[in-house]
Structures are given as structure tokens and as C-alpha cells.
Amino acid sequence: ARLSYMRVKYLFFSWLVVFVGSWIIYVQYSTYTELCRGKDCKKIICDKYKTGVIDGPACNSLCVTETLYFGKCLSNKPSNQMYLGVWDNLPGVVKCQMEQALHLDFGTELEPRKEIVLFDKPTRGTTVQKFKEMVYSLFKAKLGDQGNLSELVNLILTVADGDRDGQVSLGEAKSAWALLQLNEFLLMVILQDKEHTPKLMGFCGDLYVMESVEYTSLYGISLPWVMELFIPSGFRRSMDQLFTPSWPRKAKIAIGLLEFVEDVFHGPYGNFLMCDTSAKNLGYNEKYDLKMVDMRKIVPETNLKELIKDRHCESDLDCVYGTDCRTSCDLSTMKCTSEVIQPNLAKACQLLKDYLLHGAPSEIREELEKQLYSCIALKVTANQMEMEHSLILNNLKTLLWKKISYTNDS
């Protein structure tokens, strides 16, 4: 009888392990097939290319010679396809929009890509001058009435001329127009000469390839999602701190983030707002220079203000874009106000606080903590905010550089 009981118990637990394992495999497979739709993306793009609708420097490699191919899937949304890729033996990151790209969706569902008209502008017969006027109007709506928008239009035409023949074909113009709806692409063009912005390698339609970054998070290790469910958040933070570079290298990475904040704060074509300052959106290279990994939630301030100011709200929680761009709710009108509460620098310092204070040298820890908390307290509505912004940013950079400028790690 005891033998039979042990046998039944063994069979029950064996069945339970097989059931749970099968369920995990099924969920992971379902999640992967939903999130990772690279074959669909490639088919849509290549069909358009082969019929002459779109063109770009990456089209032939993707659709004909197949020297541009997708590797590991990095997508976290079905609508935003992202893969590690290789293009002519050079590593890169491939991004493709599988659904209609809206500037700000505020969590609403997007229309399926197949139900919208793709690459419908500009139409056949559009002159280069007319296309420039279209781009200028788009920039004016997104960036505000900047005095130098004509320079940016000319820069876009240079980028759109993928084959460098001095002319922008209709296919190249359609690709450029689709890409200009994406804030990340626009920001890469605007900041193409800046150190911390990934370089654009090429595009085809609204698919584009950017340089890859070796380390794709400020700290921490990547674990299977099943393990993440069972790890307490406090223990996870402790684990993250164990897998970070040495403190001088962290300081150098932090300086890079502060420099990027300078790049997007009142840059040459207006101010951009960092609406998701998660550590997963930042990376660094082998020299510990910061590189942005994902800039899709960095949006033009003018664009955000225009679209959020009349949004219906019942509390401040209804006036949030991404995770970090927040305005207040005017309860008298039940509309969101247009002024974002926290500047980029305050959000960057909030991210860097634990990162920099852990392991900080004792001789600067107190001063560093003081400056970080002053930075976090910055408000957009404060008097002389821009002066305080510049002063705090420069003080932080000076303090960090002074400590690491003569170390091997820096």
C-alpha cells in the first residue's frame, strides 16, 4: 500500500511539473509570437519596395541581397518591433512600426497597420519645393515656430537622399515622410553630431537601422520573466547594484546623461521632453560613454503641450504621458494644463540618485547627495528655473569630473 501511495504521489508531481512547464512554454511562445513579428514587418516593407512605392539605403540589403537581417527580438510592444540585427557584417538595431504611428497615444489602442493607408504622401507629381513645404509645416506643428526650420528641412532632404545622387525620388520622399512622424527618427537627425545619440545607419520605408549599444541598461542583469515574478523588488534592487561598473565609470556614464539632457534642453530646434527615463532606455559602450537605447518617448515640448492642453481629466493621474511627463488637472474646466511639472534634469537626477550614491567616495558623498536632491526638487514653474537648471547641472558635472578626471577608470 505504501509503495502504491509513493507511486501515485510521484506520478502526481511528475504530471504537475509537466503541466506547469508546458504552460510556461506555451505562454512564452504566445508572448513571443505576439511581440516579435519581424517576418510580417519585412514582408510589408519589401512588398512596398518591390512595387516601387518606397525606397531607401537599406531596401536592397533587406529585400534583395538579404545582407540585412533580424537577430534577437527586443520588442516590448507588438506595435514597435525592435531587433538586434546585422547589416553587411555591422551590428545594429532594427526598428519597424507594425501599427499606425501616432505622436501621443495616451495608452489608447492604435489602429492595425493593415487598416490604414501606408506611405500615401507625398503623391505622384509632388515637386521638391512642395515636399519641402509639407515638411516645414510638419516641423512647425511639432517643434513650434522656430526661426531656423528651413535649415532642418534641408537637412532632412539630405538624409532622404539615400543613394546620394543629389535628388530625392518619390520613393525616398514617401519613406522620409513616414519616418518624420516618429519622434525618435527626428531626434536622431537633429542630434546626429552629438556623442550620446545613436547614429542612423539607414532606412527603408518606416523601418530604420541605428547603431547598436553593447550595454543596454545602466545596471542590473536580465532575468527570465518567470524568475522576475518571484524576486522581491527590494532584493532585485540589491542585485542590480551588484552588477554595475566601478564608481568612477558610473560617474562617467552619469556625466553622459547630464550632457544628453543639455542636448535636448533648448536645443537648436526647440526643447524636447524625456517622458520615460527608465534605466532600460539608456546604455553605454565599452568606453563607458552613455548612449541612448530608446528615444521613442522623447517628444517635442510644443507638440506635447498642444495635444495635452485640452485633454479631459478628473485628476492629475489623467494628465500623464509615458511615465515621467506630467501636467496638472484644472478641476474648474476638467482639462489638463499644458505646463509639464518636472524638467528633464530633475527626472535624470531621480534616476541617478541611487546609481551614484551607492559606492560613492566618502569625501564627496555628502555634497553629491545634497546636489542630487536639489536637482530632484527642480520645478518648471519656479522663478529663474533655467538659471537654476544650468547652475545645478554644471555643479554636478564639475563635482563628478573633479573626482574621476585622473583615474584609470575614467
KEKE-3310 file (N, C-alpha, C; in steps of 0.2 Angstrom, whole numbers, plus 5000, padded with zeros to 4 digits):
npx = (5004:5010:5019:5011:5006:5017:5020:5009:5010:5022:5019:5009:5016:5025:5016:5012:5023:5026:5014:5015:5027:5024:5014:5021:5030:5021:5015:5026:5029:5018:5018:5030:5027:5017:5023:5035:5036:5044:5045:5033:5034:5045:5040:5029:5036:5045:5037:5031:5043:5047:5037:5039:5035:5041:5058:5075:5091:5093:5085:5088:5097:5089:5079:5083:5097:5098:5107:5105:5098:5087:5090:5091:5075:5069:5058:5045:5032:5019:5017:5029:5042:5057:5074:5089:5101:5111:5120:5128:5138:5140:5135:5119:5103:5087:5072:5055:5039:5024:5011:5000:5008:5006:5008:5006:4999:4993:4990:4980:4972:4980:4976:4975:4989:4986:4974:4976:4981:4996:5011:5006:5009:5022:5011:5011:5019:5021:5031:5049:5049:5036:5036:5046:5039:5028:5036:5041:5029:5025:5035:5034:5022:5025:5037:5036:5036:5050:5065:5074:5069:5070:5083:5083:5074:5081:5091:5084:5081:5093:5096:5086:5089:5095:5103:5112:5112:5110:5097:5080:5070:5053:5050:5059:5055:5043:5046:5054:5044:5036:5044:5047:5036:5039:5046:5058:5066:5067:5073:5086:5091:5091:5101:5112:5126:5129:5137:5130:5119:5113:5119:5111:5110:5103:5088:5072:5057:5046:5055:5070:5087:5099:5114:5121:5121:5133:5131:5115:5108:5108:5112:5111:5105:5098:5084:5074:5057:5048:5056:5057:5045:5045:5055:5058:5055:5064:5075:5078:5083:5094:5102:5103:5112:5124:5128:5135:5146:5162:5163:5169:5167:5154:5151:5156:5147:5135:5138:5138:5124:5119:5125:5117:5105:5107:5108:5095:5088:5082:5088:5095:5083:5072:5064:5065:5056:5059:5050:5051:5062:5067:5080:5082:5081:5093:5110:5127:5144:5159:5169:5163:5155:5139:5125:5110:5097:5084:5073:5060:5051:5054:5049:5044:5042:5033:5024:5019:5013:5003:4994:4990:4984:4970:4965:4953:4951:4950:4958:4975:4981:4976:4983:4996:5010:5018:5029:5034:5031:5022:5007:4996:4979:4966:4953:4942:4939:4940:4951:4967:4981:4994:5007:5022:5026:5039:5056:5067:5080:5078:5071:5081:5091:5084:5084:5097:5101:5101:5110:5122:5125:5127:5141:5148:5163:5168:5172:5165:5152:5142:5141:5138:5125:5118:5118:5111:5098:5094:5093:5083:5072:5069:5058:5047:5039:5045:5053:5066:5070:5078:5090:5093:5093:5104:5114:5114:5116:5129:5136:5135:5141:5154:5158:5158:5167:5179:5182:5185:5193:5207:5208:5211:5199:5191)
npy = (4994:5006:5008:5009:5021:5030:5029:5034:5047:5051:5051:5061:5073:5073:5074:5087:5095:5093:5099:5112:5116:5115:5124:5136:5136:5137:5150:5158:5156:5161:5174:5178:5176:5186:5198:5198:5201:5201:5195:5198:5212:5213:5208:5217:5229:5225:5221:5234:5240:5233:5235:5248:5258:5263:5268:5268:5268:5256:5246:5238:5229:5223:5217:5211:5207:5202:5205:5212:5207:5201:5198:5194:5196:5211:5217:5226:5229:5225:5234:5241:5236:5229:5224:5216:5217:5213:5221:5220:5214:5223:5227:5231:5240:5236:5244:5244:5250:5242:5246:5260:5275:5286:5302:5305:5293:5291:5279:5273:5261:5257:5259:5244:5241:5236:5242:5255:5267:5266:5275:5285:5298:5309:5313:5306:5317:5328:5341:5345:5357:5358:5347:5351:5361:5354:5347:5357:5363:5352:5352:5364:5362:5352:5357:5370:5388:5389:5399:5394:5383:5380:5377:5364:5357:5357:5348:5337:5333:5330:5319:5311:5308:5294:5287:5296:5303:5316:5319:5318:5305:5299:5288:5288:5300:5297:5287:5295:5304:5296:5292:5304:5306:5299:5302:5298:5296:5309:5315:5309:5313:5327:5328:5322:5324:5323:5316:5306:5301:5288:5283:5285:5272:5268:5267:5260:5263:5265:5258:5257:5258:5258:5262:5249:5246:5241:5238:5238:5244:5254:5247:5231:5214:5204:5194:5179:5182:5174:5171:5184:5186:5180:5187:5198:5215:5224:5215:5213:5226:5227:5216:5222:5233:5226:5222:5232:5245:5250:5264:5276:5274:5273:5286:5293:5288:5294:5308:5308:5306:5318:5327:5324:5328:5341:5343:5341:5350:5365:5365:5366:5366:5369:5363:5347:5334:5322:5308:5296:5290:5278:5266:5256:5262:5268:5266:5260:5261:5252:5260:5267:5277:5286:5280:5283:5271:5269:5281:5284:5289:5302:5318:5332:5348:5358:5350:5341:5350:5355:5345:5340:5349:5351:5340:5329:5327:5320:5320:5323:5311:5308:5316:5312:5307:5294:5289:5299:5312:5324:5334:5346:5344:5355:5357:5366:5367:5354:5350:5346:5355:5364:5365:5356:5348:5343:5346:5340:5338:5336:5323:5315:5316:5310:5297:5294:5295:5284:5276:5283:5286:5274:5267:5278:5289:5293:5306:5315:5311:5317:5330:5327:5320:5331:5340:5331:5330:5343:5345:5336:5342:5352:5363:5366:5377:5386:5402:5409:5396:5391:5397:5391:5378:5377:5380:5370:5359:5361:5361:5348:5341:5346:5342:5328:5326:5331:5322:5310:5313:5310:5297:5279:5273:5282)
npz = (5000:5004:4994:4983:4986:4986:4973:4966:4972:4966:4953:4952:4955:4945:4934:4937:4936:4923:4917:4922:4917:4903:4902:4904:4894:4883:4886:4885:4871:4865:4869:4863:4849:4848:4851:4843:4827:4816:4803:4797:4797:4788:4776:4773:4771:4761:4751:4747:4743:4732:4723:4720:4728:4740:4745:4749:4758:4765:4758:4747:4753:4763:4756:4744:4742:4755:4765:4776:4791:4803:4820:4837:4846:4853:4856:4865:4863:4852:4842:4841:4834:4837:4835:4837:4825:4809:4797:4783:4789:4800:4816:4822:4827:4823:4819:4817:4813:4817:4817:4815:4817:4830:4837:4851:4861:4873:4879:4872:4861:4845:4828:4818:4807:4794:4791:4788:4776:4770:4767:4759:4756:4750:4736:4718:4707:4715:4718:4722:4729:4734:4743:4752:4758:4764:4774:4781:4787:4794:4804:4810:4816:4825:4832:4835:4831:4826:4821:4813:4805:4791:4789:4795:4787:4775:4780:4782:4769:4764:4771:4767:4754:4750:4741:4737:4725:4723:4721:4727:4726:4723:4730:4740:4746:4751:4761:4769:4774:4781:4791:4797:4805:4817:4832:4837:4826:4821:4831:4831:4819:4821:4832:4826:4826:4839:4854:4862:4856:4846:4830:4814:4803:4792:4781:4776:4770:4784:4792:4801:4804:4817:4826:4836:4854:4866:4880:4887:4898:4912:4924:4932:4929:4916:4918:4916:4913:4921:4933:4937:4943:4955:4963:4976:4976:4983:4985:4971:4968:4975:4969:4957:4960:4962:4950:4942:4934:4941:4953:4948:4934:4933:4936:4925:4915:4921:4919:4905:4903:4909:4900:4889:4893:4892:4878:4873:4880:4876:4863:4846:4839:4847:4863:4869:4878:4890:4892:4898:4908:4911:4917:4907:4895:4893:4889:4887:4880:4877:4881:4892:4889:4888:4879:4871:4871:4868:4861:4859:4868:4869:4867:4857:4865:4862:4854:4863:4872:4865:4862:4874:4881:4881:4885:4892:4910:4927:4937:4942:4938:4926:4917:4911:4901:4894:4907:4914:4910:4916:4919:4927:4932:4929:4938:4938:4924:4920:4912:4906:4910:4901:4905:4909:4924:4930:4925:4913:4919:4932:4932:4927:4937:4948:4943:4943:4957:4967:4959:4959:4972:4978:4983:4982:4984:5000:5003:4995:4996:5004:4998:4985:4987:4992:4981:4972:4977:4977:4964:4960:4966:4957:4948:4934:4934:4943:4948:4938:4933:4923:4925:4937:4933:4924:4933:4943:4935:4929:4941:4946:4936:4936:4950:4948:4938:4943:4953:4946:4935:4935:4936:4931:4927:4922)
capx = (5000:5014:5023:5007:5005:5023:5020:5004:5012:5027:5015:5005:5021:5028:5011:5011:5029:5025:5009:5017:5032:5020:5010:5026:5032:5015:5014:5032:5029:5012:5020:5035:5024:5013:5028:5040:5033:5049:5043:5027:5037:5049:5035:5026:5041:5048:5031:5031:5049:5047:5032:5042:5031:5046:5065:5080:5098:5093:5080:5091:5100:5084:5074:5086:5103:5097:5113:5102:5094:5085:5093:5087:5070:5069:5051:5041:5025:5018:5017:5035:5046:5064:5078:5097:5102:5117:5119:5134:5143:5140:5129:5114:5097:5082:5066:5049:5032:5019:5004:5000:5012:5004:5013:5005:4993:4990:4988:4974:4974:4981:4973:4980:4993:4983:4968:4977:4985:5003:5016:5002:5011:5018:5008:5015:5018:5023:5038:5053:5048:5030:5038:5049:5033:5025:5040:5041:5023:5025:5040:5031:5017:5029:5043:5034:5038:5057:5067:5079:5066:5072:5089:5081:5071:5087:5095:5080:5082:5100:5096:5081:5093:5098:5108:5117:5113:5108:5089:5075:5065:5046:5050:5063:5051:5037:5050:5056:5038:5033:5049:5046:5031:5042:5050:5065:5070:5068:5078:5092:5093:5093:5106:5116:5133:5130:5140:5126:5114:5115:5119:5107:5113:5099:5081:5068:5050:5047:5060:5076:5093:5103:5120:5119:5125:5135:5127:5109:5105:5113:5114:5106:5105:5092:5082:5068:5051:5046:5060:5056:5039:5046:5060:5055:5058:5070:5081:5080:5087:5101:5105:5105:5118:5130:5130:5136:5153:5165:5160:5172:5164:5147:5151:5157:5141:5131:5140:5135:5116:5118:5126:5112:5099:5109:5107:5088:5085:5083:5092:5094:5076:5067:5065:5062:5054:5060:5044:5052:5069:5069:5087:5082:5081:5099:5115:5134:5148:5165:5172:5158:5151:5132:5122:5103:5095:5077:5071:5053:5047:5057:5044:5045:5038:5027:5019:5015:5008:4997:4990:4988:4981:4963:4963:4948:4954:4947:4963:4982:4983:4974:4987:5002:5012:5024:5029:5038:5029:5015:5004:4991:4972:4962:4947:4937:4937:4941:4955:4974:4985:4999:5014:5024:5028:5046:5060:5071:5086:5075:5070:5088:5094:5080:5086:5104:5102:5104:5115:5128:5126:5129:5148:5152:5168:5166:5174:5161:5146:5138:5140:5134:5118:5115:5116:5106:5092:5092:5091:5076:5067:5068:5051:5047:5036:5049:5056:5073:5071:5083:5097:5095:5094:5111:5119:5114:5119:5136:5139:5135:5146:5161:5159:5160:5173:5185:5184:5187:5197:5214:5208:5211:5193:5188)
capy = (5000:5012:5008:5012:5028:5034:5029:5039:5054:5053:5052:5067:5078:5072:5077:5094:5098:5093:5104:5119:5118:5116:5131:5141:5136:5140:5157:5162:5156:5165:5181:5179:5177:5192:5203:5198:5200:5203:5192:5202:5218:5213:5207:5223:5234:5223:5222:5241:5242:5229:5238:5255:5263:5266:5267:5270:5264:5249:5242:5232:5224:5220:5214:5208:5203:5199:5206:5215:5203:5202:5193:5193:5201:5215:5221:5226:5230:5222:5240:5244:5230:5230:5218:5216:5215:5214:5224:5220:5212:5228:5226:5237:5239:5237:5246:5244:5251:5237:5249:5267:5279:5292:5306:5303:5289:5291:5272:5271:5256:5260:5255:5239:5243:5234:5245:5262:5268:5267:5278:5289:5305:5314:5309:5307:5324:5332:5344:5345:5363:5356:5342:5355:5365:5349:5345:5363:5363:5347:5354:5370:5360:5348:5360:5377:5392:5391:5403:5390:5377:5379:5373:5357:5354:5355:5343:5331:5331:5327:5312:5307:5306:5288:5284:5301:5305:5323:5320:5314:5301:5299:5283:5291:5305:5293:5284:5301:5307:5291:5292:5310:5305:5296:5307:5296:5297:5316:5317:5306:5318:5334:5327:5317:5325:5323:5310:5302:5299:5283:5285:5282:5268:5268:5266:5258:5264:5267:5254:5261:5254:5263:5259:5245:5248:5235:5238:5241:5246:5257:5242:5225:5209:5202:5188:5177:5185:5169:5172:5191:5186:5178:5190:5204:5221:5226:5211:5215:5232:5225:5213:5227:5237:5221:5221:5239:5246:5253:5270:5281:5273:5275:5294:5295:5287:5299:5314:5307:5308:5325:5330:5322:5332:5348:5342:5341:5356:5371:5363:5371:5367:5369:5359:5340:5332:5315:5306:5289:5290:5271:5264:5252:5266:5270:5261:5263:5257:5249:5266:5269:5283:5285:5280:5282:5265:5270:5288:5285:5293:5309:5321:5340:5351:5361:5345:5338:5355:5356:5339:5338:5355:5351:5333:5329:5324:5321:5321:5324:5305:5308:5321:5309:5304:5290:5288:5305:5319:5325:5341:5345:5344:5360:5355:5370:5366:5347:5349:5346:5361:5362:5365:5350:5349:5342:5347:5333:5337:5333:5316:5312:5316:5305:5290:5294:5296:5278:5274:5287:5287:5268:5266:5285:5290:5296:5313:5319:5308:5322:5336:5324:5319:5337:5342:5327:5332:5350:5344:5332:5347:5357:5363:5370:5384:5390:5408:5408:5389:5390:5398:5386:5372:5377:5380:5363:5354:5362:5359:5341:5339:5348:5338:5321:5326:5333:5316:5305:5315:5307:5289:5275:5271:5287)
capz = (5000:5004:4988:4978:4988:4984:4966:4965:4973:4961:4946:4953:4955:4938:4930:4939:4933:4915:4916:4923:4911:4896:4902:4904:4887:4879:4887:4882:4864:4863:4870:4858:4843:4848:4851:4838:4821:4811:4796:4794:4795:4782:4771:4771:4768:4754:4745:4745:4739:4725:4719:4719:4732:4744:4743:4755:4758:4767:4755:4743:4758:4766:4752:4738:4744:4761:4769:4782:4793:4810:4825:4843:4846:4859:4856:4871:4861:4846:4838:4840:4833:4838:4834:4836:4818:4806:4790:4780:4795:4805:4821:4823:4830:4818:4822:4812:4816:4814:4818:4814:4822:4832:4841:4858:4861:4880:4881:4868:4856:4839:4823:4815:4801:4788:4790:4786:4770:4771:4763:4755:4755:4745:4730:4712:4704:4720:4717:4728:4733:4738:4748:4757:4761:4768:4779:4785:4790:4800:4809:4813:4821:4831:4836:4836:4826:4826:4816:4808:4802:4784:4789:4797:4781:4770:4782:4781:4762:4763:4774:4762:4748:4752:4736:4737:4719:4723:4720:4731:4722:4726:4735:4746:4749:4755:4766:4774:4777:4786:4797:4801:4810:4823:4836:4838:4820:4820:4836:4828:4813:4824:4836:4823:4828:4847:4856:4866:4852:4842:4823:4810:4798:4785:4782:4771:4772:4790:4795:4801:4807:4821:4829:4842:4860:4869:4886:4886:4904:4917:4928:4933:4924:4913:4920:4913:4916:4926:4939:4940:4947:4962:4966:4979:4972:4987:4983:4964:4968:4978:4964:4952:4962:4962:4943:4940:4934:4946:4954:4943:4927:4934:4936:4918:4912:4923:4916:4898:4904:4910:4894:4884:4895:4889:4871:4872:4883:4872:4858:4840:4836:4852:4868:4869:4885:4891:4896:4901:4910:4914:4915:4902:4889:4892:4889:4887:4876:4880:4885:4897:4886:4888:4873:4872:4868:4865:4862:4857:4872:4870:4862:4857:4870:4858:4852:4869:4875:4860:4862:4881:4885:4881:4887:4898:4916:4933:4942:4939:4935:4919:4913:4911:4895:4896:4914:4918:4908:4920:4920:4932:4930:4931:4940:4936:4917:4919:4907:4908:4909:4896:4908:4912:4931:4931:4919:4911:4923:4939:4931:4926:4944:4951:4941:4945:4964:4969:4955:4960:4979:4980:4982:4981:4989:5006:5003:4991:4996:5007:4993:4980:4989:4993:4974:4968:4980:4975:4957:4960:4968:4952:4945:4928:4936:4948:4945:4936:4933:4918:4928:4942:4929:4921:4938:4946:4930:4929:4948:4946:4931:4939:4955:4946:4934:4948:4956:4941:4929:4935:4937:4925:4925:4918)
cpx = (5004:5018:5018:5006:5010:5022:5015:5006:5018:5024:5012:5010:5024:5023:5011:5017:5028:5020:5011:5022:5029:5017:5015:5029:5027:5015:5020:5031:5023:5014:5025:5032:5020:5018:5033:5037:5037:5047:5038:5030:5041:5045:5032:5030:5044:5043:5031:5037:5049:5042:5034:5038:5036:5053:5069:5086:5098:5088:5083:5094:5095:5080:5077:5092:5103:5103:5111:5097:5092:5088:5088:5081:5070:5063:5048:5034:5025:5019:5024:5040:5053:5068:5085:5097:5109:5116:5126:5140:5144:5134:5125:5108:5092:5075:5061:5043:5027:5012:5005:5004:5009:5009:5012:4998:4989:4987:4982:4977:4975:4977:4978:4983:4989:4977:4970:4981:4992:5007:5011:5004:5019:5016:5012:5013:5020:5030:5042:5051:5041:5032:5041:5044:5029:5029:5040:5035:5022:5029:5037:5026:5020:5033:5041:5037:5046:5060:5071:5076:5068:5078:5088:5078:5076:5091:5091:5081:5088:5100:5091:5084:5098:5104:5113:5118:5111:5101:5086:5070:5058:5046:5054:5059:5046:5040:5051:5050:5036:5038:5049:5041:5033:5047:5057:5069:5071:5073:5085:5095:5095:5100:5112:5124:5134:5133:5136:5120:5116:5114:5114:5111:5110:5092:5078:5061:5051:5051:5066:5081:5097:5109:5118:5124:5126:5131:5121:5105:5110:5116:5109:5108:5098:5090:5076:5062:5048:5050:5059:5050:5040:5052:5057:5059:5064:5076:5083:5085:5094:5105:5108:5112:5125:5132:5131:5144:5156:5163:5163:5168:5157:5146:5152:5150:5135:5132:5137:5127:5115:5120:5120:5106:5101:5107:5100:5085:5087:5088:5091:5087:5071:5069:5061:5061:5055:5055:5045:5059:5071:5076:5087:5082:5088:5105:5122:5138:5154:5169:5168:5156:5144:5130:5114:5101:5088:5075:5064:5049:5050:5053:5045:5040:5032:5022:5015:5010:5002:4992:4987:4984:4973:4960:4958:4952:4949:4951:4970:4984:4981:4978:4995:5003:5018:5024:5031:5035:5022:5013:4999:4984:4969:4955:4941:4935:4938:4945:4962:4977:4991:5006:5016:5028:5036:5050:5064:5077:5083:5074:5076:5091:5090:5082:5093:5106:5105:5110:5122:5130:5129:5137:5152:5157:5166:5167:5169:5154:5141:5136:5136:5127:5115:5113:5111:5099:5089:5090:5084:5071:5066:5061:5051:5044:5040:5052:5063:5075:5077:5090:5098:5096:5102:5116:5120:5117:5126:5139:5140:5141:5153:5163:5162:5166:5180:5187:5187:5192:5204:5214:5208:5204:5189:5190)
cpy = (5006:5013:5011:5019:5033:5034:5034:5046:5056:5055:5059:5073:5078:5076:5085:5098:5099:5099:5111:5121:5119:5123:5137:5142:5139:5148:5161:5162:5161:5173:5183:5180:5183:5198:5204:5196:5202:5201:5196:5209:5218:5212:5213:5228:5231:5223:5229:5243:5239:5232:5246:5260:5267:5265:5270:5266:5257:5244:5236:5227:5220:5215:5210:5204:5200:5199:5210:5210:5204:5196:5193:5198:5205:5219:5220:5227:5228:5228:5242:5238:5232:5224:5220:5213:5215:5216:5224:5219:5217:5227:5232:5235:5241:5238:5247:5245:5246:5240:5256:5271:5285:5296:5304:5299:5289:5284:5270:5266:5260:5256:5250:5242:5242:5238:5253:5262:5270:5271:5282:5296:5305:5310:5310:5314:5329:5335:5344:5351:5361:5352:5346:5359:5360:5348:5351:5364:5358:5349:5360:5367:5356:5352:5367:5381:5394:5395:5399:5383:5375:5375:5365:5354:5352:5349:5336:5329:5328:5320:5308:5304:5300:5286:5290:5303:5313:5325:5316:5311:5301:5294:5285:5296:5302:5290:5290:5304:5303:5291:5298:5310:5302:5301:5305:5297:5304:5318:5315:5311:5325:5333:5322:5318:5325:5316:5304:5299:5294:5285:5281:5279:5268:5267:5263:5259:5267:5262:5257:5257:5259:5259:5255:5248:5242:5233:5241:5243:5249:5252:5236:5220:5207:5195:5186:5180:5181:5171:5179:5191:5184:5181:5197:5210:5224:5222:5212:5221:5231:5221:5218:5231:5232:5221:5228:5240:5249:5261:5275:5280:5274:5283:5296:5294:5292:5306:5314:5309:5315:5329:5329:5327:5339:5348:5343:5347:5362:5370:5368:5371:5366:5363:5352:5338:5324:5312:5299:5289:5283:5270:5259:5255:5269:5265:5264:5259:5255:5254:5269:5276:5282:5285:5279:5275:5266:5277:5289:5289:5300:5313:5329:5343:5354:5356:5342:5343:5355:5351:5337:5343:5355:5344:5333:5325:5325:5321:5321:5317:5304:5312:5318:5306:5300:5288:5294:5312:5320:5333:5340:5346:5350:5358:5359:5369:5358:5346:5349:5352:5359:5362:5359:5352:5349:5343:5340:5332:5334:5325:5312:5311:5310:5298:5289:5293:5289:5275:5277:5286:5280:5267:5273:5286:5295:5304:5318:5316:5314:5327:5333:5323:5326:5340:5338:5329:5339:5349:5341:5337:5352:5357:5368:5377:5388:5396:5406:5401:5388:5391:5393:5379:5371:5377:5373:5358:5355:5360:5352:5338:5340:5344:5331:5321:5327:5326:5311:5307:5312:5300:5286:5273:5276:5287)
cpz = (5000:4998:4983:4980:4985:4976:4963:4966:4968:4955:4946:4952:4948:4933:4931:4936:4926:4913:4917:4918:4905:4896:4901:4897:4882:4880:4884:4874:4862:4864:4865:4851:4842:4847:4846:4831:4815:4804:4793:4792:4789:4776:4768:4768:4762:4749:4743:4741:4732:4721:4717:4723:4737:4742:4749:4755:4760:4763:4751:4748:4761:4762:4746:4740:4750:4766:4775:4785:4801:4814:4831:4844:4853:4860:4863:4870:4854:4840:4836:4840:4833:4839:4834:4828:4815:4799:4788:4785:4800:4810:4821:4826:4824:4821:4816:4816:4813:4815:4816:4819:4824:4837:4848:4858:4868:4882:4877:4863:4849:4834:4820:4808:4795:4786:4788:4779:4772:4766:4757:4753:4754:4739:4723:4709:4709:4719:4723:4733:4737:4744:4754:4761:4766:4774:4784:4789:4796:4805:4813:4818:4827:4835:4837:4830:4827:4820:4811:4806:4795:4784:4790:4791:4776:4773:4781:4773:4760:4766:4770:4756:4749:4748:4734:4729:4718:4722:4725:4727:4726:4731:4741:4750:4754:4761:4772:4777:4782:4792:4801:4806:4817:4826:4837:4832:4819:4825:4834:4823:4816:4828:4833:4824:4835:4849:4859:4862:4847:4835:4819:4804:4792:4787:4776:4773:4779:4795:4795:4805:4811:4824:4835:4848:4864:4876:4886:4892:4908:4922:4929:4928:4922:4915:4916:4917:4922:4933:4942:4944:4954:4966:4969:4976:4976:4985:4976:4964:4970:4973:4959:4954:4962:4955:4940:4939:4940:4947:4949:4936:4928:4933:4929:4914:4914:4920:4908:4898:4905:4904:4889:4886:4892:4882:4869:4875:4879:4867:4852:4837:4841:4858:4868:4877:4885:4895:4898:4902:4913:4912:4909:4895:4888:4892:4888:4883:4880:4884:4890:4895:4886:4881:4874:4868:4864:4867:4860:4861:4874:4865:4862:4862:4867:4856:4857:4872:4871:4861:4869:4884:4885:4882:4893:4904:4922:4939:4938:4936:4928:4914:4913:4904:4897:4904:4918:4915:4911:4920:4925:4929:4933:4932:4939:4929:4916:4913:4909:4906:4904:4899:4911:4919:4932:4925:4918:4916:4930:4938:4930:4933:4948:4949:4943:4953:4967:4966:4957:4968:4982:4978:4981:4986:4994:5006:4999:4992:4999:5002:4987:4981:4989:4986:4971:4971:4978:4967:4956:4962:4963:4949:4939:4930:4940:4944:4944:4936:4928:4921:4933:4938:4927:4927:4942:4941:4930:4936:4948:4942:4934:4945:4953:4942:4938:4951:4952:4936:4929:4936:4931:4923:4921:4911)
residu = (ALA:ARG:LEU:SER:TYR:MET:ARG:VAL:LYS:TYR:LEU:PHE:PHE:SER:TRP:LEU:VAL:VAL:PHE:VAL:GLY:SER:TRP:ILE:ILE:TYR:VAL:GLN:TYR:SER:THR:TYR:THR:GLU:LEU:CYS:ARG:GLY:LYS:ASP:CYS:LYS:LYS:ILE:ILE:CYS:ASP:LYS:TYR:LYS:THR:GLY:VAL:ILE:ASP:GLY:PRO:ALA:CYS:ASN:SER:LEU:CYS:VAL:THR:GLU:THR:LEU:TYR:PHE:GLY:LYS:CYS:LEU:SER:ASN:LYS:PRO:SER:ASN:GLN:MET:TYR:LEU:GLY:VAL:TRP:ASP:ASN:LEU:PRO:GLY:VAL:VAL:LYS:CYS:GLN:MET:GLU:GLN:ALA:LEU:HIS:LEU:ASP:PHE:GLY:THR:GLU:LEU:GLU:PRO:ARG:LYS:GLU:ILE:VAL:LEU:PHE:ASP:LYS:PRO:THR:ARG:GLY:THR:THR:VAL:GLN:LYS:PHE:LYS:GLU:MET:VAL:TYR:SER:LEU:PHE:LYS:ALA:LYS:LEU:GLY:ASP:GLN:GLY:ASN:LEU:SER:GLU:LEU:VAL:ASN:LEU:ILE:LEU:THR:VAL:ALA:ASP:GLY:ASP:ARG:ASP:GLY:GLN:VAL:SER:LEU:GLY:GLU:ALA:LYS:SER:ALA:TRP:ALA:LEU:LEU:GLN:LEU:ASN:GLU:PHE:LEU:LEU:MET:VAL:ILE:LEU:GLN:ASP:LYS:GLU:HIS:THR:PRO:LYS:LEU:MET:GLY:PHE:CYS:GLY:ASP:LEU:TYR:VAL:MET:GLU:SER:VAL:GLU:TYR:THR:SER:LEU:TYR:GLY:ILE:SER:LEU:PRO:TRP:VAL:MET:GLU:LEU:PHE:ILE:PRO:SER:GLY:PHE:ARG:ARG:SER:MET:ASP:GLN:LEU:PHE:THR:PRO:SER:TRP:PRO:ARG:LYS:ALA:LYS:ILE:ALA:ILE:GLY:LEU:LEU:GLU:PHE:VAL:GLU:ASP:VAL:PHE:HIS:GLY:PRO:TYR:GLY:ASN:PHE:LEU:MET:CYS:ASP:THR:SER:ALA:LYS:ASN:LEU:GLY:TYR:ASN:GLU:LYS:TYR:ASP:LEU:LYS:MET:VAL:ASP:MET:ARG:LYS:ILE:VAL:PRO:GLU:THR:ASN:LEU:LYS:GLU:LEU:ILE:LYS:ASP:ARG:HIS:CYS:GLU:SER:ASP:LEU:ASP:CYS:VAL:TYR:GLY:THR:ASP:CYS:ARG:THR:SER:CYS:ASP:LEU:SER:THR:MET:LYS:CYS:THR:SER:GLU:VAL:ILE:GLN:PRO:ASN:LEU:ALA:LYS:ALA:CYS:GLN:LEU:LEU:LYS:ASP:TYR:LEU:LEU:HIS:GLY:ALA:PRO:SER:GLU:ILE:ARG:GLU:GLU:LEU:GLU:LYS:GLN:LEU:TYR:SER:CYS:ILE:ALA:LEU:LYS:VAL:THR:ALA:ASN:GLN:MET:GLU:MET:GLU:HIS:SER:LEU:ILE:LEU:ASN:ASN:LEU:LYS:THR:LEU:LEU:TRP:LYS:LYS:ILE:SER:TYR:THR:ASN:ASP:SER)
# end
